[in-house]
């Protein structure tokens, strides 16, 4: 099952944009929940990430 390397090149901008959204969500959550218990931060991060991870149309296949 050979994969054309140019397909990776086409997907990289999409992957990079998706990763940037996730990084922003993590950064905002870390800043806004600094010093709070793990469970609180975990829940806030899960809520911040949910919209980013459920948008399949942005994830290359």
mmCIF file of the N, C-alpha and C atoms, coordinates in Angstrom:
data_MODEL
# 
_entry.id   MODEL 
# 
loop_
_atom_site.group_PDB 
_atom_site.id 
_atom_site.type_symbol 
_atom_site.label_atom_id 
_atom_site.label_alt_id 
_atom_site.label_comp_id 
_atom_site.label_asym_id 
_atom_site.label_entity_id 
_atom_site.label_seq_id 
_atom_site.pdbx_PDB_ins_code 
_atom_site.Cartn_x 
_atom_site.Cartn_y 
_atom_site.Cartn_z 
_atom_site.occupancy 
_atom_site.B_iso_or_equiv 
_atom_site.pdbx_formal_charge 
_atom_site.auth_seq_id 
_atom_site.auth_comp_id 
_atom_site.auth_asym_id 
_atom_site.auth_atom_id 
_atom_site.pdbx_PDB_model_num 
ATOM 1   N N  . UNK A 1 1  ? 0.840   -1.171 0.000  1.00 0.00 ? 1  UNK A N  1 
ATOM 2   C CA . UNK A 1 1  ? 0.000   0.000  0.000  1.00 0.00 ? 1  UNK A CA 1 
ATOM 3   C C  . UNK A 1 1  ? 0.887   1.236  0.000  1.00 0.00 ? 1  UNK A C  1 
ATOM 4   N N  . UNK A 1 2  ? 1.238   1.705  -1.152 1.00 0.00 ? 2  UNK A N  1 
ATOM 5   C CA . UNK A 1 2  ? 2.106   2.872  -1.288 1.00 0.00 ? 2  UNK A CA 1 
ATOM 6   C C  . UNK A 1 2  ? 1.294   4.157  -1.145 1.00 0.00 ? 2  UNK A C  1 
ATOM 7   N N  . UNK A 1 3  ? 1.913   5.138  -0.509 1.00 0.00 ? 3  UNK A N  1 
ATOM 8   C CA . UNK A 1 3  ? 1.277   6.437  -0.333 1.00 0.00 ? 3  UNK A CA 1 
ATOM 9   C C  . UNK A 1 3  ? 2.138   7.475  -1.030 1.00 0.00 ? 3  UNK A C  1 
ATOM 10  N N  . UNK A 1 4  ? 1.497   8.322  -1.789 1.00 0.00 ? 4  UNK A N  1 
ATOM 11  C CA . UNK A 1 4  ? 2.198   9.379  -2.509 1.00 0.00 ? 4  UNK A CA 1 
ATOM 12  C C  . UNK A 1 4  ? 2.663   10.444 -1.511 1.00 0.00 ? 4  UNK A C  1 
ATOM 13  N N  . UNK A 1 5  ? 3.968   10.709 -1.425 1.00 0.00 ? 5  UNK A N  1 
ATOM 14  C CA . UNK A 1 5  ? 4.482   11.710 -0.475 1.00 0.00 ? 5  UNK A CA 1 
ATOM 15  C C  . UNK A 1 5  ? 3.892   13.098 -0.678 1.00 0.00 ? 5  UNK A C  1 
ATOM 16  N N  . UNK A 1 6  ? 3.463   13.413 -1.887 1.00 0.00 ? 6  UNK A N  1 
ATOM 17  C CA . UNK A 1 6  ? 2.882   14.737 -2.109 1.00 0.00 ? 6  UNK A CA 1 
ATOM 18  C C  . UNK A 1 6  ? 1.562   14.904 -1.361 1.00 0.00 ? 6  UNK A C  1 
ATOM 19  N N  . UNK A 1 7  ? 0.901   13.800 -1.036 1.00 0.00 ? 7  UNK A N  1 
ATOM 20  C CA . UNK A 1 7  ? -0.333  13.878 -0.250 1.00 0.00 ? 7  UNK A CA 1 
ATOM 21  C C  . UNK A 1 7  ? -0.035  14.421 1.147  1.00 0.00 ? 7  UNK A C  1 
ATOM 22  N N  . UNK A 1 8  ? 1.106   14.041 1.700  1.00 0.00 ? 8  UNK A N  1 
ATOM 23  C CA . UNK A 1 8  ? 1.508   14.574 3.001  1.00 0.00 ? 8  UNK A CA 1 
ATOM 24  C C  . UNK A 1 8  ? 1.713   16.074 2.914  1.00 0.00 ? 8  UNK A C  1 
ATOM 25  N N  . UNK A 1 9  ? 2.363   16.524 1.857  1.00 0.00 ? 9  UNK A N  1 
ATOM 26  C CA . UNK A 1 9  ? 2.618   17.947 1.686  1.00 0.00 ? 9  UNK A CA 1 
ATOM 27  C C  . UNK A 1 9  ? 1.325   18.739 1.594  1.00 0.00 ? 9  UNK A C  1 
ATOM 28  N N  . UNK A 1 10 ? 0.326   18.172 0.956  1.00 0.00 ? 10 UNK A N  1 
ATOM 29  C CA . UNK A 1 10 ? -0.963  18.850 0.827  1.00 0.00 ? 10 UNK A CA 1 
ATOM 30  C C  . UNK A 1 10 ? -1.677  18.944 2.170  1.00 0.00 ? 10 UNK A C  1 
ATOM 31  N N  . UNK A 1 11 ? -1.514  17.931 3.003  1.00 0.00 ? 11 UNK A N  1 
ATOM 32  C CA . UNK A 1 11 ? -2.225  17.887 4.278  1.00 0.00 ? 11 UNK A CA 1 
ATOM 33  C C  . UNK A 1 11 ? -1.558  18.728 5.368  1.00 0.00 ? 11 UNK A C  1 
ATOM 34  N N  . UNK A 1 12 ? -0.287  19.012 5.242  1.00 0.00 ? 12 UNK A N  1 
ATOM 35  C CA . UNK A 1 12 ? 0.440   19.688 6.318  1.00 0.00 ? 12 UNK A CA 1 
ATOM 36  C C  . UNK A 1 12 ? -0.162  21.034 6.730  1.00 0.00 ? 12 UNK A C  1 
ATOM 37  N N  . UNK A 1 13 ? -0.570  21.905 5.818  1.00 0.00 ? 13 UNK A N  1 
ATOM 38  C CA . UNK A 1 13 ? -1.166  23.168 6.272  1.00 0.00 ? 13 UNK A CA 1 
ATOM 39  C C  . UNK A 1 13 ? -2.457  22.954 7.080  1.00 0.00 ? 13 UNK A C  1 
ATOM 40  N N  . UNK A 1 14 ? -3.231  21.960 6.708  1.00 0.00 ? 14 UNK A N  1 
ATOM 41  C CA . UNK A 1 14 ? -4.471  21.663 7.426  1.00 0.00 ? 14 UNK A CA 1 
ATOM 42  C C  . UNK A 1 14 ? -4.139  21.141 8.818  1.00 0.00 ? 14 UNK A C  1 
ATOM 43  N N  . UNK A 1 15 ? -3.178  20.247 8.888  1.00 0.00 ? 15 UNK A N  1 
ATOM 44  C CA . UNK A 1 15 ? -2.769  19.676 10.175 1.00 0.00 ? 15 UNK A CA 1 
ATOM 45  C C  . UNK A 1 15 ? -2.178  20.769 11.065 1.00 0.00 ? 15 UNK A C  1 
ATOM 46  N N  . UNK A 1 16 ? -1.358  21.636 10.497 1.00 0.00 ? 16 UNK A N  1 
ATOM 47  C CA . UNK A 1 16 ? -0.739  22.717 11.262 1.00 0.00 ? 16 UNK A CA 1 
ATOM 48  C C  . UNK A 1 16 ? -1.796  23.672 11.821 1.00 0.00 ? 16 UNK A C  1 
ATOM 49  N N  . UNK A 1 17 ? -2.794  23.996 11.033 1.00 0.00 ? 17 UNK A N  1 
ATOM 50  C CA . UNK A 1 17 ? -3.863  24.887 11.499 1.00 0.00 ? 17 UNK A CA 1 
ATOM 51  C C  . UNK A 1 17 ? -4.654  24.233 12.628 1.00 0.00 ? 17 UNK A C  1 
ATOM 52  N N  . UNK A 1 18 ? -4.932  22.954 12.490 1.00 0.00 ? 18 UNK A N  1 
ATOM 53  C CA . UNK A 1 18 ? -5.666  22.220 13.529 1.00 0.00 ? 18 UNK A CA 1 
ATOM 54  C C  . UNK A 1 18 ? -4.843  22.174 14.817 1.00 0.00 ? 18 UNK A C  1 
ATOM 55  N N  . UNK A 1 19 ? -3.555  21.904 14.693 1.00 0.00 ? 19 UNK A N  1 
ATOM 56  C CA . UNK A 1 19 ? -2.675  21.865 15.861 1.00 0.00 ? 19 UNK A CA 1 
ATOM 57  C C  . UNK A 1 19 ? -2.602  23.230 16.536 1.00 0.00 ? 19 UNK A C  1 
ATOM 58  N N  . UNK A 1 20 ? -2.571  24.292 15.768 1.00 0.00 ? 20 UNK A N  1 
ATOM 59  C CA . UNK A 1 20 ? -2.514  25.640 16.338 1.00 0.00 ? 20 UNK A CA 1 
ATOM 60  C C  . UNK A 1 20 ? -3.766  25.923 17.173 1.00 0.00 ? 20 UNK A C  1 
ATOM 61  N N  . UNK A 1 21 ? -4.920  25.474 16.717 1.00 0.00 ? 21 UNK A N  1 
ATOM 62  C CA . UNK A 1 21 ? -6.154  25.663 17.482 1.00 0.00 ? 21 UNK A CA 1 
ATOM 63  C C  . UNK A 1 21 ? -6.080  24.915 18.809 1.00 0.00 ? 21 UNK A C  1 
ATOM 64  N N  . UNK A 1 22 ? -5.559  23.703 18.766 1.00 0.00 ? 22 UNK A N  1 
ATOM 65  C CA . UNK A 1 22 ? -5.441  22.912 19.989 1.00 0.00 ? 22 UNK A CA 1 
ATOM 66  C C  . UNK A 1 22 ? -4.443  23.568 20.947 1.00 0.00 ? 22 UNK A C  1 
ATOM 67  N N  . UNK A 1 23 ? -3.325  24.051 20.408 1.00 0.00 ? 23 UNK A N  1 
ATOM 68  C CA . UNK A 1 23 ? -2.319  24.710 21.248 1.00 0.00 ? 23 UNK A CA 1 
ATOM 69  C C  . UNK A 1 23 ? -2.895  25.961 21.908 1.00 0.00 ? 23 UNK A C  1 
ATOM 70  N N  . UNK A 1 24 ? -3.701  26.727 21.185 1.00 0.00 ? 24 UNK A N  1 
ATOM 71  C CA . UNK A 1 24 ? -4.321  27.924 21.775 1.00 0.00 ? 24 UNK A CA 1 
ATOM 72  C C  . UNK A 1 24 ? -5.282  27.534 22.897 1.00 0.00 ? 24 UNK A C  1 
ATOM 73  N N  . UNK A 1 25 ? -6.058  26.486 22.691 1.00 0.00 ? 25 UNK A N  1 
ATOM 74  C CA . UNK A 1 25 ? -6.999  26.036 23.729 1.00 0.00 ? 25 UNK A CA 1 
ATOM 75  C C  . UNK A 1 25 ? -6.247  25.602 24.983 1.00 0.00 ? 25 UNK A C  1 
ATOM 76  N N  . UNK A 1 26 ? -5.165  24.884 24.816 1.00 0.00 ? 26 UNK A N  1 
ATOM 77  C CA . UNK A 1 26 ? -4.362  24.439 25.959 1.00 0.00 ? 26 UNK A CA 1 
ATOM 78  C C  . UNK A 1 26 ? -3.749  25.639 26.674 1.00 0.00 ? 26 UNK A C  1 
ATOM 79  N N  . UNK A 1 27 ? -3.205  26.568 25.919 1.00 0.00 ? 27 UNK A N  1 
ATOM 80  C CA . UNK A 1 27 ? -2.571  27.747 26.513 1.00 0.00 ? 27 UNK A CA 1 
ATOM 81  C C  . UNK A 1 27 ? -3.577  28.588 27.301 1.00 0.00 ? 27 UNK A C  1 
ATOM 82  N N  . UNK A 1 28 ? -4.746  28.822 26.711 1.00 0.00 ? 28 UNK A N  1 
ATOM 83  C CA . UNK A 1 28 ? -5.773  29.603 27.403 1.00 0.00 ? 28 UNK A CA 1 
ATOM 84  C C  . UNK A 1 28 ? -6.224  28.895 28.683 1.00 0.00 ? 28 UNK A C  1 
ATOM 85  N N  . UNK A 1 29 ? -6.372  27.588 28.612 1.00 0.00 ? 29 UNK A N  1 
ATOM 86  C CA . UNK A 1 29 ? -6.821  26.836 29.780 1.00 0.00 ? 29 UNK A CA 1 
ATOM 87  C C  . UNK A 1 29 ? -5.756  26.859 30.878 1.00 0.00 ? 29 UNK A C  1 
ATOM 88  N N  . UNK A 1 30 ? -4.511  26.703 30.505 1.00 0.00 ? 30 UNK A N  1 
ATOM 89  C CA . UNK A 1 30 ? -3.431  26.734 31.504 1.00 0.00 ? 30 UNK A CA 1 
ATOM 90  C C  . UNK A 1 30 ? -3.388  28.090 32.196 1.00 0.00 ? 30 UNK A C  1 
ATOM 91  N N  . UNK A 1 31 ? -3.566  29.159 31.426 1.00 0.00 ? 31 UNK A N  1 
ATOM 92  C CA . UNK A 1 31 ? -3.514  30.504 31.990 1.00 0.00 ? 31 UNK A CA 1 
ATOM 93  C C  . UNK A 1 31 ? -4.701  30.767 32.904 1.00 0.00 ? 31 UNK A C  1 
ATOM 94  N N  . UNK A 1 32 ? -5.887  30.420 32.442 1.00 0.00 ? 32 UNK A N  1 
ATOM 95  C CA . UNK A 1 32 ? -7.091  30.745 33.205 1.00 0.00 ? 32 UNK A CA 1 
ATOM 96  C C  . UNK A 1 32 ? -7.315  29.833 34.415 1.00 0.00 ? 32 UNK A C  1 
ATOM 97  N N  . UNK A 1 33 ? -6.685  28.673 34.440 1.00 0.00 ? 33 UNK A N  1 
ATOM 98  C CA . UNK A 1 33 ? -6.907  27.727 35.534 1.00 0.00 ? 33 UNK A CA 1 
ATOM 99  C C  . UNK A 1 33 ? -5.633  27.422 36.324 1.00 0.00 ? 33 UNK A C  1 
ATOM 100 N N  . UNK A 1 34 ? -4.659  28.298 36.249 1.00 0.00 ? 34 UNK A N  1 
ATOM 101 C CA . UNK A 1 34 ? -3.396  28.094 36.965 1.00 0.00 ? 34 UNK A CA 1 
ATOM 102 C C  . UNK A 1 34 ? -3.653  27.965 38.466 1.00 0.00 ? 34 UNK A C  1 
ATOM 103 N N  . UNK A 1 35 ? -3.029  26.966 39.065 1.00 0.00 ? 35 UNK A N  1 
ATOM 104 C CA . UNK A 1 35 ? -3.125  26.763 40.503 1.00 0.00 ? 35 UNK A CA 1 
ATOM 105 C C  . UNK A 1 35 ? -4.371  26.022 40.960 1.00 0.00 ? 35 UNK A C  1 
ATOM 106 N N  . UNK A 1 36 ? -5.254  25.676 40.046 1.00 0.00 ? 36 UNK A N  1 
ATOM 107 C CA . UNK A 1 36 ? -6.477  24.957 40.423 1.00 0.00 ? 36 UNK A CA 1 
ATOM 108 C C  . UNK A 1 36 ? -6.206  23.453 40.433 1.00 0.00 ? 36 UNK A C  1 
ATOM 109 N N  . UNK A 1 37 ? -7.058  22.697 41.089 1.00 0.00 ? 37 UNK A N  1 
ATOM 110 C CA . UNK A 1 37 ? -6.870  21.243 41.160 1.00 0.00 ? 37 UNK A CA 1 
ATOM 111 C C  . UNK A 1 37 ? -6.904  20.593 39.772 1.00 0.00 ? 37 UNK A C  1 
ATOM 112 N N  . UNK A 1 38 ? -6.221  19.463 39.671 1.00 0.00 ? 38 UNK A N  1 
ATOM 113 C CA . UNK A 1 38 ? -6.116  18.744 38.409 1.00 0.00 ? 38 UNK A CA 1 
ATOM 114 C C  . UNK A 1 38 ? -7.488  18.478 37.793 1.00 0.00 ? 38 UNK A C  1 
ATOM 115 N N  . UNK A 1 39 ? -8.430  18.005 38.600 1.00 0.00 ? 39 UNK A N  1 
ATOM 116 C CA . UNK A 1 39 ? -9.758  17.651 38.077 1.00 0.00 ? 39 UNK A CA 1 
ATOM 117 C C  . UNK A 1 39 ? -10.440 18.859 37.434 1.00 0.00 ? 39 UNK A C  1 
ATOM 118 N N  . UNK A 1 40 ? -10.275 20.021 38.024 1.00 0.00 ? 40 UNK A N  1 
ATOM 119 C CA . UNK A 1 40 ? -10.872 21.241 37.485 1.00 0.00 ? 40 UNK A CA 1 
ATOM 120 C C  . UNK A 1 40 ? -10.226 21.614 36.157 1.00 0.00 ? 40 UNK A C  1 
ATOM 121 N N  . UNK A 1 41 ? -8.904  21.540 36.113 1.00 0.00 ? 41 UNK A N  1 
ATOM 122 C CA . UNK A 1 41 ? -8.173  21.867 34.882 1.00 0.00 ? 41 UNK A CA 1 
ATOM 123 C C  . UNK A 1 41 ? -8.515  20.846 33.793 1.00 0.00 ? 41 UNK A C  1 
ATOM 124 N N  . UNK A 1 42 ? -8.571  19.586 34.164 1.00 0.00 ? 42 UNK A N  1 
ATOM 125 C CA . UNK A 1 42 ? -8.888  18.527 33.209 1.00 0.00 ? 42 UNK A CA 1 
ATOM 126 C C  . UNK A 1 42 ? -10.268 18.758 32.584 1.00 0.00 ? 42 UNK A C  1 
ATOM 127 N N  . UNK A 1 43 ? -11.243 19.082 33.401 1.00 0.00 ? 43 UNK A N  1 
ATOM 128 C CA . UNK A 1 43 ? -12.599 19.327 32.906 1.00 0.00 ? 43 UNK A CA 1 
ATOM 129 C C  . UNK A 1 43 ? -12.621 20.555 31.991 1.00 0.00 ? 43 UNK A C  1 
ATOM 130 N N  . UNK A 1 44 ? -11.951 21.609 32.387 1.00 0.00 ? 44 UNK A N  1 
ATOM 131 C CA . UNK A 1 44 ? -11.913 22.827 31.569 1.00 0.00 ? 44 UNK A CA 1 
ATOM 132 C C  . UNK A 1 44 ? -11.224 22.564 30.233 1.00 0.00 ? 44 UNK A C  1 
ATOM 133 N N  . UNK A 1 45 ? -10.159 21.792 30.269 1.00 0.00 ? 45 UNK A N  1 
ATOM 134 C CA . UNK A 1 45 ? -9.448  21.467 29.031 1.00 0.00 ? 45 UNK A CA 1 
ATOM 135 C C  . UNK A 1 45 ? -10.313 20.603 28.121 1.00 0.00 ? 45 UNK A C  1 
ATOM 136 N N  . UNK A 1 46 ? -11.013 19.642 28.696 1.00 0.00 ? 46 UNK A N  1 
ATOM 137 C CA . UNK A 1 46 ? -11.912 18.799 27.901 1.00 0.00 ? 46 UNK A CA 1 
ATOM 138 C C  . UNK A 1 46 ? -12.987 19.646 27.225 1.00 0.00 ? 46 UNK A C  1 
ATOM 139 N N  . UNK A 1 47 ? -13.535 20.599 27.952 1.00 0.00 ? 47 UNK A N  1 
ATOM 140 C CA . UNK A 1 47 ? -14.557 21.475 27.379 1.00 0.00 ? 47 UNK A CA 1 
ATOM 141 C C  . UNK A 1 47 ? -13.974 22.378 26.301 1.00 0.00 ? 47 UNK A C  1 
ATOM 142 N N  . UNK A 1 48 ? -12.758 22.862 26.510 1.00 0.00 ? 48 UNK A N  1 
ATOM 143 C CA . UNK A 1 48 ? -12.119 23.737 25.518 1.00 0.00 ? 48 UNK A CA 1 
ATOM 144 C C  . UNK A 1 48 ? -11.752 22.973 24.249 1.00 0.00 ? 48 UNK A C  1 
ATOM 145 N N  . UNK A 1 49 ? -11.408 21.695 24.397 1.00 0.00 ? 49 UNK A N  1 
ATOM 146 C CA . UNK A 1 49 ? -10.968 20.899 23.257 1.00 0.00 ? 49 UNK A CA 1 
ATOM 147 C C  . UNK A 1 49 ? -12.122 20.310 22.457 1.00 0.00 ? 49 UNK A C  1 
ATOM 148 N N  . UNK A 1 50 ? -13.251 20.074 23.101 1.00 0.00 ? 50 UNK A N  1 
ATOM 149 C CA . UNK A 1 50 ? -14.365 19.386 22.445 1.00 0.00 ? 50 UNK A CA 1 
ATOM 150 C C  . UNK A 1 50 ? -14.734 20.000 21.099 1.00 0.00 ? 50 UNK A C  1 
ATOM 151 N N  . UNK A 1 51 ? -14.939 21.299 20.983 1.00 0.00 ? 51 UNK A N  1 
ATOM 152 C CA . UNK A 1 51 ? -15.311 21.849 19.666 1.00 0.00 ? 51 UNK A CA 1 
ATOM 153 C C  . UNK A 1 51 ? -14.208 21.656 18.622 1.00 0.00 ? 51 UNK A C  1 
ATOM 154 N N  . UNK A 1 52 ? -12.957 21.642 19.050 1.00 0.00 ? 52 UNK A N  1 
ATOM 155 C CA . UNK A 1 52 ? -11.852 21.499 18.104 1.00 0.00 ? 52 UNK A CA 1 
ATOM 156 C C  . UNK A 1 52 ? -11.724 20.066 17.598 1.00 0.00 ? 52 UNK A C  1 
ATOM 157 N N  . UNK A 1 53 ? -12.039 19.107 18.451 1.00 0.00 ? 53 UNK A N  1 
ATOM 158 C CA . UNK A 1 53 ? -11.857 17.711 18.084 1.00 0.00 ? 53 UNK A CA 1 
ATOM 159 C C  . UNK A 1 53 ? -13.067 17.111 17.365 1.00 0.00 ? 53 UNK A C  1 
ATOM 160 N N  . UNK A 1 54 ? -14.225 17.720 17.499 1.00 0.00 ? 54 UNK A N  1 
ATOM 161 C CA . UNK A 1 54 ? -15.421 17.170 16.883 1.00 0.00 ? 54 UNK A CA 1 
ATOM 162 C C  . UNK A 1 54 ? -15.630 17.644 15.448 1.00 0.00 ? 54 UNK A C  1 
ATOM 163 N N  . UNK A 1 55 ? -14.814 18.548 14.979 1.00 0.00 ? 55 UNK A N  1 
ATOM 164 C CA . UNK A 1 55 ? -14.994 19.100 13.642 1.00 0.00 ? 55 UNK A CA 1 
ATOM 165 C C  . UNK A 1 55 ? -14.216 18.278 12.634 1.00 0.00 ? 55 UNK A C  1 
ATOM 166 N N  . UNK A 1 56 ? -14.785 17.153 12.230 1.00 0.00 ? 56 UNK A N  1 
ATOM 167 C CA . UNK A 1 56 ? -14.117 16.219 11.329 1.00 0.00 ? 56 UNK A CA 1 
ATOM 168 C C  . UNK A 1 56 ? -13.773 16.823 9.986  1.00 0.00 ? 56 UNK A C  1 
ATOM 169 N N  . UNK A 1 57 ? -14.537 17.813 9.537  1.00 0.00 ? 57 UNK A N  1 
ATOM 170 C CA . UNK A 1 57 ? -14.271 18.365 8.213  1.00 0.00 ? 57 UNK A CA 1 
ATOM 171 C C  . UNK A 1 57 ? -12.901 19.040 8.144  1.00 0.00 ? 57 UNK A C  1 
ATOM 172 N N  . UNK A 1 58 ? -12.317 19.369 9.290  1.00 0.00 ? 58 UNK A N  1 
ATOM 173 C CA . UNK A 1 58 ? -11.010 20.008 9.296  1.00 0.00 ? 58 UNK A CA 1 
ATOM 174 C C  . UNK A 1 58 ? -9.869  18.998 9.413  1.00 0.00 ? 58 UNK A C  1 
ATOM 175 N N  . UNK A 1 59 ? -10.192 17.772 9.717  1.00 0.00 ? 59 UNK A N  1 
ATOM 176 C CA . UNK A 1 59 ? -9.160  16.744 9.904  1.00 0.00 ? 59 UNK A CA 1 
ATOM 177 C C  . UNK A 1 59 ? -8.962  15.988 8.601  1.00 0.00 ? 59 UNK A C  1 
ATOM 178 N N  . UNK A 1 60 ? -7.739  16.033 8.056  1.00 0.00 ? 60 UNK A N  1 
ATOM 179 C CA . UNK A 1 60 ? -7.499  15.315 6.803  1.00 0.00 ? 60 UNK A CA 1 
ATOM 180 C C  . UNK A 1 60 ? -7.602  13.817 6.994  1.00 0.00 ? 60 UNK A C  1 
ATOM 181 N N  . UNK A 1 61 ? -7.966  13.137 5.954  1.00 0.00 ? 61 UNK A N  1 
ATOM 182 C CA . UNK A 1 61 ? -8.074  11.676 5.999  1.00 0.00 ? 61 UNK A CA 1 
ATOM 183 C C  . UNK A 1 61 ? -7.126  11.064 5.026  1.00 0.00 ? 61 UNK A C  1 
# 
